[in-house]
Amino acid sequence: METGRKVKSLYGAICVLLAGMVLLGGCNPVESVSRETDERAFRRGKSLLREGRHEEALQAFLSVVSSRQDAVESHLEAGLIYLNQIKDPLAAIHHFRGYLAMNPDGEHADFVRELILTAQKDFARTLPGNPFGEAVERVNLMETVKSLREENNRLKETIIGLQEDLEERGRLLEQYREALARRPAETNAGNDRELAPIVIDSTPRRASGADEDRPQTYTVKSGDTLSRISLNVYGVRGRWAEIFEANRDTLPSPNALQPGQVLTIP
């Protein structure tokens, strides 16, 4: 009988422990195995979005958020609907922050941070009297100026490259004229002998030193541009595009140079 009481006591303790695990969410094998995107509600929300039924899609995504602690994608989808269709920037910010809280370094993290800034601006515009109106417009203006400045720098780089290409063509043309001037006099007299072809050195001018002496890398200094680096390395500004293409993995744009950055020189 003593043994039976011990068994019953042990059984009761195990039941209490399992019940506590379920209440705390620590014993949910279905949730730990299933993926959010496999949820029926999530798939229904995506289908409703394709049909343009945004409010119904929102309810589907919110149901996923309420039922799962890892509803990263549903937070993002709900935030986008609140921001773009329902025009509720505060609700959108809530869900975008929910996404970042669970996935701060995710594939769309930077995009979501930009969405939060957009939602904050939208909310500021809704306040009575638009107290932040000038500040919001100033931020928008600064972003526009930055974009135009970057585009202007890209155009400058292109113009410099075209100018140097034109200079190179002029050099080749001058070589051709000099070669014609050195032709023997009998050429103009109608001599039938076969004439040697005119050979022109079309190799671009480079900085002093052979190719093997050229550095394989370049450390960016303050004030550097790709055209300046091209001039330092190759002796011409027009080869900046080659440097850019060789470093696309670390340079999102030609104007993204940072002092101390190490570039590969092709």
CYANA upper distance limits for C-alpha pairs under 8 A (distance plus 0.5 A):
  1 MET  CA      5 ARG  CA      6.81
  2 GLU  CA      6 LYS  CA      6.92
  3 THR  CA      7 VAL  CA      6.80
  4 GLY  CA      8 LYS  CA      6.75
  5 ARG  CA      9 SER  CA      6.58
  6 LYS  CA     10 LEU  CA      6.61
  7 VAL  CA     11 TYR  CA      6.59
  8 LYS  CA     12 GLY  CA      6.64
  9 SER  CA     13 ALA  CA      6.79
 10 LEU  CA     14 ILE  CA      6.80
 11 TYR  CA     15 CYS  CA      6.85
 12 GLY  CA     16 VAL  CA      6.79
 13 ALA  CA     17 LEU  CA      6.72
 14 ILE  CA     18 LEU  CA      6.70
 15 CYS  CA     19 ALA  CA      6.62
 16 VAL  CA     20 GLY  CA      6.74
 17 LEU  CA     21 MET  CA      6.82
 18 LEU  CA     22 VAL  CA      6.81
 18 LEU  CA     27 CYS  CA      8.27
 19 ALA  CA     23 LEU  CA      6.78
 20 GLY  CA     24 LEU  CA      6.67
 21 MET  CA     25 GLY  CA      6.68
 21 MET  CA     26 GLY  CA      5.49
 21 MET  CA     27 CYS  CA      5.86
 22 VAL  CA     26 GLY  CA      6.39
 22 VAL  CA     27 CYS  CA      5.48
 22 VAL  CA     28 ASN  CA      7.30
 28 ASN  CA     32 SER  CA      6.88
 29 PRO  CA     33 VAL  CA      6.68
 30 VAL  CA     34 SER  CA      6.42
 31 GLU  CA     35 ARG  CA      8.10
 31 GLU  CA     68 ARG  CA      8.08
 34 SER  CA     38 ASP  CA      7.30
 34 SER  CA     39 GLU  CA      8.23
 35 ARG  CA     39 GLU  CA      7.42
 36 GLU  CA     42 PHE  CA      7.66
 36 GLU  CA     64 VAL  CA      8.31
 36 GLU  CA     68 ARG  CA      8.49
 36 GLU  CA     70 ASP  CA      7.94
 36 GLU  CA     71 ALA  CA      6.73
 36 GLU  CA     73 GLU  CA      8.10
 37 THR  CA     42 PHE  CA      6.44
 37 THR  CA     43 ARG  CA      7.21
 37 THR  CA     73 GLU  CA      8.20
 38 ASP  CA     42 PHE  CA      7.58
 38 ASP  CA     43 ARG  CA      7.39
 39 GLU  CA     43 ARG  CA      6.86
 39 GLU  CA     64 VAL  CA      8.14
 40 ARG  CA     44 ARG  CA      6.60
 41 ALA  CA     45 GLY  CA      6.59
 41 ALA  CA     60 ALA  CA      5.75
 41 ALA  CA     61 PHE  CA      7.21
 41 ALA  CA     63 SER  CA      7.57
 41 ALA  CA     64 VAL  CA      6.92
 42 PHE  CA     46 LYS  CA      6.89
 42 PHE  CA     60 ALA  CA      6.86
 42 PHE  CA     61 PHE  CA      6.30
 42 PHE  CA     64 VAL  CA      7.06
 42 PHE  CA     74 SER  CA      7.60
 43 ARG  CA     47 SER  CA      6.76
 44 ARG  CA     48 LEU  CA      6.62
 44 ARG  CA     57 ALA  CA      7.73
 44 ARG  CA     60 ALA  CA      7.28
 45 GLY  CA     49 LEU  CA      6.69
 45 GLY  CA     56 GLU  CA      7.86
 45 GLY  CA     57 ALA  CA      4.69
 45 GLY  CA     58 LEU  CA      7.37
 45 GLY  CA     59 GLN  CA      8.31
 45 GLY  CA     60 ALA  CA      5.60
 45 GLY  CA     61 PHE  CA      6.44
 46 LYS  CA     50 ARG  CA      6.97
 46 LYS  CA     57 ALA  CA      7.37
 47 SER  CA     51 GLU  CA      7.07
 47 SER  CA     57 ALA  CA      8.34
 48 LEU  CA     52 GLY  CA      6.79
 48 LEU  CA     53 ARG  CA      5.69
 48 LEU  CA     54 HIS  CA      7.24
 48 LEU  CA     56 GLU  CA      7.33
 48 LEU  CA     57 ALA  CA      5.71
 49 LEU  CA     53 ARG  CA      6.17
 49 LEU  CA     54 HIS  CA      6.15
 49 LEU  CA     57 ALA  CA      6.35
 53 ARG  CA     57 ALA  CA      6.71
 54 HIS  CA     58 LEU  CA      6.54
 54 HIS  CA     81 ILE  CA      7.28
 54 HIS  CA     85 GLN  CA      7.74
 55 GLU  CA     59 GLN  CA      6.97
 56 GLU  CA     60 ALA  CA      6.95
 57 ALA  CA     61 PHE  CA      6.85
 58 LEU  CA     62 LEU  CA      6.58
 58 LEU  CA     77 GLU  CA      8.25
 58 LEU  CA     78 ALA  CA      6.16
 58 LEU  CA     81 ILE  CA      7.25
 59 GLN  CA     63 SER  CA      6.64
 60 ALA  CA     64 VAL  CA      7.16
 61 PHE  CA     65 VAL  CA      6.87
 61 PHE  CA     74 SER  CA      5.60
 61 PHE  CA     75 HIS  CA      7.94
 61 PHE  CA     77 GLU  CA      7.54
 61 PHE  CA     78 ALA  CA      6.67
 62 LEU  CA     66 SER  CA      6.69
 62 LEU  CA     74 SER  CA      7.57
 62 LEU  CA     75 HIS  CA      8.29
 62 LEU  CA     78 ALA  CA      7.41
 63 SER  CA     67 SER  CA      6.74
 64 VAL  CA     68 ARG  CA      6.51
 64 VAL  CA     71 ALA  CA      6.95
 64 VAL  CA     74 SER  CA      7.11
 65 VAL  CA     69 GLN  CA      7.51
 65 VAL  CA     70 ASP  CA      8.33
 65 VAL  CA     71 ALA  CA      5.73
 65 VAL  CA     74 SER  CA      6.76
 65 VAL  CA     75 HIS  CA      7.24
 70 ASP  CA    102 MET  CA      7.62
 71 ALA  CA     75 HIS  CA      6.71
 72 VAL  CA     76 LEU  CA      7.09
 72 VAL  CA     98 GLY  CA      7.90
 72 VAL  CA     99 TYR  CA      5.62
 72 VAL  CA    102 MET  CA      7.06
 72 VAL  CA    103 ASN  CA      7.62
 73 GLU  CA     77 GLU  CA      6.69
 73 GLU  CA     99 TYR  CA      7.80
 74 SER  CA     78 ALA  CA      6.47
 75 HIS  CA     79 GLY  CA      6.55
 75 HIS  CA     95 HIS  CA      5.40
 75 HIS  CA     96 PHE  CA      6.92
 75 HIS  CA     98 GLY  CA      6.78
 75 HIS  CA     99 TYR  CA      6.09
 76 LEU  CA     80 LEU  CA      6.74
 76 LEU  CA     95 HIS  CA      6.89
 76 LEU  CA     96 PHE  CA      6.37
 76 LEU  CA     99 TYR  CA      6.60
 76 LEU  CA    112 VAL  CA      8.44
 77 GLU  CA     81 ILE  CA      6.87
 78 ALA  CA     82 TYR  CA      6.70
 78 ALA  CA     92 ALA  CA      7.66
 78 ALA  CA     95 HIS  CA      7.13
 79 GLY  CA     83 LEU  CA      6.57
 79 GLY  CA     91 ALA  CA      7.43
 79 GLY  CA     92 ALA  CA      4.56
 79 GLY  CA     93 ILE  CA      7.31
 79 GLY  CA     94 HIS  CA      8.02
 79 GLY  CA     95 HIS  CA      5.54
 79 GLY  CA     96 PHE  CA      6.22
 80 LEU  CA     84 ASN  CA      6.38
 80 LEU  CA     85 GLN  CA      8.30
 80 LEU  CA     92 ALA  CA      7.13
 81 ILE  CA     85 GLN  CA      5.70
 81 ILE  CA     86 ILE  CA      6.81
 81 ILE  CA     92 ALA  CA      8.16
 82 TYR  CA     86 ILE  CA      5.30
 82 TYR  CA     87 LYS  CA      6.13
 82 TYR  CA     88 ASP  CA      5.66
 82 TYR  CA     89 PRO  CA      7.06
 82 TYR  CA     91 ALA  CA      6.81
 82 TYR  CA     92 ALA  CA      5.56
 83 LEU  CA     87 LYS  CA      5.51
 83 LEU  CA     88 ASP  CA      6.21
 83 LEU  CA     89 PRO  CA      5.82
 83 LEU  CA     91 ALA  CA      8.39
 83 LEU  CA     92 ALA  CA      5.85
 83 LEU  CA    119 ALA  CA      7.16
 88 ASP  CA     92 ALA  CA      6.82
 89 PRO  CA     93 ILE  CA      6.57
 89 PRO  CA    119 ALA  CA      5.32
 89 PRO  CA    120 GLN  CA      7.32
 89 PRO  CA    122 ASP  CA      6.92
 89 PRO  CA    123 PHE  CA      6.22
 90 LEU  CA     94 HIS  CA      6.81
 90 LEU  CA    119 ALA  CA      7.70
 90 LEU  CA    120 GLN  CA      8.22
 90 LEU  CA    123 PHE  CA      7.48
 91 ALA  CA     95 HIS  CA      7.01
 92 ALA  CA     96 PHE  CA      6.63
 92 ALA  CA    116 ILE  CA      8.27
 92 ALA  CA    119 ALA  CA      7.46
 93 ILE  CA     97 ARG  CA      6.51
 93 ILE  CA    116 ILE  CA      6.10
 93 ILE  CA    119 ALA  CA      6.96
 93 ILE  CA    120 GLN  CA      8.16
 94 HIS  CA     98 GLY  CA      6.72
 95 HIS  CA     99 TYR  CA      6.76
 96 PHE  CA    100 LEU  CA      6.91
 96 PHE  CA    112 VAL  CA      6.73
 96 PHE  CA    113 ARG  CA      8.28
 96 PHE  CA    115 LEU  CA      8.18
 96 PHE  CA    116 ILE  CA      7.19
 97 ARG  CA    101 ALA  CA      6.47
 97 ARG  CA    116 ILE  CA      8.42
 98 GLY  CA    102 MET  CA      7.06
 99 TYR  CA    103 ASN  CA      6.39
 99 TYR  CA    104 PRO  CA      8.06
100 LEU  CA    104 PRO  CA      4.94
100 LEU  CA    105 ASP  CA      8.27
100 LEU  CA    109 ALA  CA      6.99
100 LEU  CA    112 VAL  CA      8.10
103 ASN  CA    109 ALA  CA      7.66
104 PRO  CA    109 ALA  CA      6.43
105 ASP  CA    109 ALA  CA      6.27
108 HIS  CA    112 VAL  CA      6.61
109 ALA  CA    113 ARG  CA      6.81
110 ASP  CA    114 GLU  CA      6.92
111 PHE  CA    115 LEU  CA      6.82
112 VAL  CA    116 ILE  CA      6.77
113 ARG  CA    117 LEU  CA      7.04
114 GLU  CA    118 THR  CA      6.81
115 LEU  CA    119 ALA  CA      6.62
116 ILE  CA    120 GLN  CA      6.61
117 LEU  CA    121 LYS  CA      6.80
118 THR  CA    122 ASP  CA      6.75
119 ALA  CA    123 PHE  CA      6.62
120 GLN  CA    124 ALA  CA      6.69
121 LYS  CA    125 ARG  CA      6.89
121 LYS  CA    136 VAL  CA      6.71
122 ASP  CA    126 THR  CA      7.24
123 PHE  CA    127 LEU  CA      7.42
124 ALA  CA    130 ASN  CA      7.26
124 ALA  CA    131 PRO  CA      8.07
124 ALA  CA    132 PHE  CA      6.44
124 ALA  CA    133 GLY  CA      7.65
124 ALA  CA    136 VAL  CA      8.13
125 ARG  CA    130 ASN  CA      5.99
125 ARG  CA    132 PHE  CA      7.61
125 ARG  CA    133 GLY  CA      6.79
126 THR  CA    130 ASN  CA      7.17
127 LEU  CA    131 PRO  CA      7.44
132 PHE  CA    136 VAL  CA      6.52
133 GLY  CA    137 GLU  CA      6.65
134 GLU  CA    138 ARG  CA      6.45
135 ALA  CA    139 VAL  CA      6.75
136 VAL  CA    140 ASN  CA      6.78
137 GLU  CA    141 LEU  CA      6.51
138 ARG  CA    142 MET  CA      6.60
139 VAL  CA    143 GLU  CA      6.74
140 ASN  CA    144 THR  CA      6.74
141 LEU  CA    145 VAL  CA      6.60
142 MET  CA    146 LYS  CA      6.58
143 GLU  CA    147 SER  CA      6.72
144 THR  CA    148 LEU  CA      6.65
145 VAL  CA    149 ARG  CA      6.48
146 LYS  CA    150 GLU  CA      6.73
147 SER  CA    151 GLU  CA      6.75
148 LEU  CA    152 ASN  CA      6.49
149 ARG  CA    153 ASN  CA      6.72
150 GLU  CA    154 ARG  CA      6.81
150 GLU  CA    255 ASN  CA      7.03
151 GLU  CA    155 LEU  CA      6.74
152 ASN  CA    156 LYS  CA      6.70
153 ASN  CA    157 GLU  CA      6.75
153 ASN  CA    255 ASN  CA      7.73
154 ARG  CA    158 THR  CA      6.78
154 ARG  CA    254 PRO  CA      7.48
154 ARG  CA    255 ASN  CA      7.89
155 LEU  CA    159 ILE  CA      6.59
156 LYS  CA    160 ILE  CA      6.60
157 GLU  CA    161 GLY  CA      6.73
157 GLU  CA    226 LEU  CA      8.41
157 GLU  CA    227 SER  CA      6.93
157 GLU  CA    240 TRP  CA      8.43
158 THR  CA    162 LEU  CA      6.72
159 ILE  CA    163 GLN  CA      6.60
160 ILE  CA    164 GLU  CA      6.73
160 ILE  CA    227 SER  CA      8.31
160 ILE  CA    237 ARG  CA      7.35
160 ILE  CA    238 GLY  CA      7.02
161 GLY  CA    165 ASP  CA      6.63
161 GLY  CA    237 ARG  CA      6.80
161 GLY  CA    238 GLY  CA      4.39
161 GLY  CA    239 ARG  CA      7.75
161 GLY  CA    240 TRP  CA      8.41
162 LEU  CA    166 LEU  CA      6.63
162 LEU  CA    238 GLY  CA      7.69
163 GLN  CA    167 GLU  CA      6.73
164 GLU  CA    168 GLU  CA      6.60
164 GLU  CA    236 VAL  CA      7.74
164 GLU  CA    237 ARG  CA      7.50
164 GLU  CA    238 GLY  CA      6.39
165 ASP  CA    169 ARG  CA      6.73
165 ASP  CA    238 GLY  CA      7.45
166 LEU  CA    170 GLY  CA      6.66
167 GLU  CA    171 ARG  CA      6.72
168 GLU  CA    172 LEU  CA      6.86
168 GLU  CA    204 PRO  CA      7.71
169 ARG  CA    173 LEU  CA      6.65
170 GLY  CA    174 GLU  CA      6.66
171 ARG  CA    175 GLN  CA      6.79
172 LEU  CA    176 TYR  CA      6.75
172 LEU  CA    200 ILE  CA      7.38
172 LEU  CA    201 ASP  CA      7.92
172 LEU  CA    202 SER  CA      7.08
173 LEU  CA    177 ARG  CA      6.79
174 GLU  CA    178 GLU  CA      6.70
175 GLN  CA    179 ALA  CA      6.64
175 GLN  CA    200 ILE  CA      6.83
175 GLN  CA    201 ASP  CA      8.41
176 TYR  CA    180 LEU  CA      6.75
176 TYR  CA    198 ILE  CA      7.89
176 TYR  CA    200 ILE  CA      7.09
177 ARG  CA    181 ALA  CA      6.75
178 GLU  CA    182 ARG  CA      6.90
179 ALA  CA    183 ARG  CA      7.24
179 ALA  CA    198 ILE  CA      6.94
179 ALA  CA    199 VAL  CA      8.43
180 LEU  CA    198 ILE  CA      8.25
183 ARG  CA    187 THR  CA      7.28
184 PRO  CA    188 ASN  CA      8.41
185 ALA  CA    189 ALA  CA      7.25
186 GLU  CA    190 GLY  CA      6.98
186 GLU  CA    191 ASN  CA      6.05
187 THR  CA    191 ASN  CA      6.02
205 ARG  CA    234 TYR  CA      8.23
205 ARG  CA    235 GLY  CA      7.06
205 ARG  CA    236 VAL  CA      7.60
206 ARG  CA    233 VAL  CA      8.39
206 ARG  CA    234 TYR  CA      5.21
206 ARG  CA    235 GLY  CA      4.78
206 ARG  CA    236 VAL  CA      7.00
207 ALA  CA    231 LEU  CA      8.19
207 ALA  CA    232 ASN  CA      7.65
207 ALA  CA    233 VAL  CA      7.01
207 ALA  CA    234 TYR  CA      5.64
207 ALA  CA    235 GLY  CA      4.47
207 ALA  CA    236 VAL  CA      8.16
208 SER  CA    235 GLY  CA      8.18
209 GLY  CA    213 ASP  CA      6.55
209 GLY  CA    214 ARG  CA      7.71
210 ALA  CA    214 ARG  CA      7.34
214 ARG  CA    233 VAL  CA      7.43
215 PRO  CA    233 VAL  CA      8.25
215 PRO  CA    265 ILE  CA      7.60
216 GLN  CA    264 THR  CA      6.63
216 GLN  CA    265 ILE  CA      5.53
216 GLN  CA    266 PRO  CA      7.62
217 THR  CA    262 VAL  CA      6.98
217 THR  CA    263 LEU  CA      5.90
217 THR  CA    264 THR  CA      5.08
217 THR  CA    265 ILE  CA      5.64
218 TYR  CA    262 VAL  CA      6.06
218 TYR  CA    263 LEU  CA      5.61
218 TYR  CA    264 THR  CA      7.06
218 TYR  CA    265 ILE  CA      7.28
219 THR  CA    259 PRO  CA      8.08
219 THR  CA    260 GLY  CA      6.18
219 THR  CA    261 GLN  CA      6.09
219 THR  CA    262 VAL  CA      4.94
219 THR  CA    263 LEU  CA      6.78
220 VAL  CA    224 ASP  CA      6.85
220 VAL  CA    257 LEU  CA      7.65
220 VAL  CA    258 GLN  CA      7.11
220 VAL  CA    259 PRO  CA      5.45
220 VAL  CA    260 GLY  CA      5.73
220 VAL  CA    261 GLN  CA      5.78
220 VAL  CA    262 VAL  CA      6.79
220 VAL  CA    263 LEU  CA      7.87
221 LYS  CA    258 GLN  CA      8.26
221 LYS  CA    259 PRO  CA      5.31
221 LYS  CA    260 GLY  CA      6.80
222 SER  CA    258 GLN  CA      8.14
222 SER  CA    259 PRO  CA      5.75
224 ASP  CA    228 ARG  CA      6.66
224 ASP  CA    229 ILE  CA      7.23
224 ASP  CA    257 LEU  CA      8.15
225 THR  CA    229 ILE  CA      6.76
225 THR  CA    255 ASN  CA      7.85
225 THR  CA    257 LEU  CA      7.76
226 LEU  CA    230 SER  CA      6.54
226 LEU  CA    240 TRP  CA      5.56
226 LEU  CA    241 ALA  CA      8.30
226 LEU  CA    243 ILE  CA      7.76
226 LEU  CA    244 PHE  CA      7.86
226 LEU  CA    254 PRO  CA      7.42
227 SER  CA    231 LEU  CA      6.68
227 SER  CA    236 VAL  CA      8.49
227 SER  CA    237 ARG  CA      5.08
227 SER  CA    238 GLY  CA      7.09
227 SER  CA    239 ARG  CA      7.73
227 SER  CA    240 TRP  CA      5.50
228 ARG  CA    232 ASN  CA      6.71
228 ARG  CA    237 ARG  CA      6.74
229 ILE  CA    233 VAL  CA      6.57
229 ILE  CA    237 ARG  CA      8.12
229 ILE  CA    240 TRP  CA      7.79
230 SER  CA    234 TYR  CA      5.98
230 SER  CA    235 GLY  CA      7.28
230 SER  CA    236 VAL  CA      6.53
230 SER  CA    237 ARG  CA      5.47
230 SER  CA    238 GLY  CA      7.49
230 SER  CA    239 ARG  CA      6.17
230 SER  CA    240 TRP  CA      5.67
230 SER  CA    243 ILE  CA      7.98
231 LEU  CA    235 GLY  CA      4.89
231 LEU  CA    236 VAL  CA      4.89
231 LEU  CA    237 ARG  CA      5.06
231 LEU  CA    238 GLY  CA      8.42
232 ASN  CA    236 VAL  CA      8.19
234 TYR  CA    239 ARG  CA      8.00
239 ARG  CA    243 ILE  CA      7.51
240 TRP  CA    244 PHE  CA      6.77
241 ALA  CA    245 GLU  CA      6.61
242 GLU  CA    246 ALA  CA      6.72
242 GLU  CA    266 PRO  CA      7.53
243 ILE  CA    247 ASN  CA      6.91
243 ILE  CA    263 LEU  CA      8.30
243 ILE  CA    264 THR  CA      7.68
243 ILE  CA    265 ILE  CA      6.54
243 ILE  CA    266 PRO  CA      6.98
244 PHE  CA    248 ARG  CA      6.59
244 PHE  CA    251 LEU  CA      7.66
244 PHE  CA    254 PRO  CA      6.86
246 ALA  CA    264 THR  CA      6.99
246 ALA  CA    265 ILE  CA      7.74
246 ALA  CA    266 PRO  CA      6.94
247 ASN  CA    251 LEU  CA      6.38
247 ASN  CA    263 LEU  CA      6.97
247 ASN  CA    264 THR  CA      6.85
248 ARG  CA    252 PRO  CA      6.77
248 ARG  CA    253 SER  CA      8.38
251 LEU  CA    256 ALA  CA      6.42
251 LEU  CA    257 LEU  CA      7.63
252 PRO  CA    256 ALA  CA      7.03
257 LEU  CA    261 GLN  CA      7.62
